[in-house]
Amino acid sequence: MIEIPESKTLGLQANKALKGKKVVKVFPPTYVHKLAWFEGDPKDYPTLLEGRRVESVKGHGMFVDIHFDNDVSLSVSDGTNLRLFPNVEEAPNKHQLLLVFEDGTCLVFTIAMYGGIMAYNGTLNNKYHIGSLKAISPLEDAFDEDHFKGILQSAKDLSAKALLATEQRIPGLGNGVLQDILFNAGIHPKRKKSSLFESEKRLLLKSMKTTLLKMAEQGGRDTEKDLNGNSGGYKTILSKNTLESPCPKCGGKIEKESYLGGAVYFCPKCQKL
């Protein structure tokens, strides 16, 4: 899933690999995916994208934006997989979109559970995309204590997970990266905002910034793939990869629960409820 570390990684990789390349052929979806969302009809994407040259690629929040000449862009959201292949022959037959460049390389877009693929002229009329572009990322210095206080004050008395990883209050901070952020802060996913001491709020902010920065600097999480299909270099502390491992702090058993539409991982001793 594309969250802050992955959008940052994919944006940097794709900008380096694709900038200056011209699209010569576009293949629309080869199969129907009920939870694949497009801007307009993907059958029109060849007309919109063929002949366009990549000017830049940028990742932000849960989005990766590919900007072409002639004010054309292609944005993908959380749940969409981007893979670069040396040629069409090595690319998978099943895809939701495939772009072939003049040098023969191709960019393939696939969706497992759900995801958005949006080609458009000008500005994308999507509230989450617009909000992500306007938001201050935790990777930026401007995301400071005052900024975080504003987010806390604007939210109801929610749990830590609901506060940080729902409603895109912090664009790109989702259930995946949340696990290590809360573990490093020593906060249980179900702790209510009203139960947090001021010192814990400061610790949560510090954990958010340092954990996400480490994830981004190491090329994303080891539970996700980059543009070349390689796992990210950041070794997750709490994830499906480590569920059977003991807590790295106390040696106790890590627990997994379903909560607010997704799994949460936590150490009941180090993250007391």
Secondary structure, 3 states (H helix, E strand, C coil): CCCHHHHHHHHHHHHHHHCCCEEEEEECCCCCCCCEEECCCHHHHHHHHCCCEEEEEEEECCEEEEEECCCEEEEECCCEEEEEECCHHHCCCCCCEEEEECCCCEEEEEECCCEEEEEEECCCCCHHHHHHHHCCCCCCCCCCHHHHHHHHHHCCCCEHHHHHHCCCCCCCCCHHHHHHHHHHHCCCCCCEHHHCCHHHHHHHHHHHHHHHHHHHHCCCECCCECCCCCECCECCCCCCCCCCCECCCCCCECEEEEECCEEEEECCCCCCC
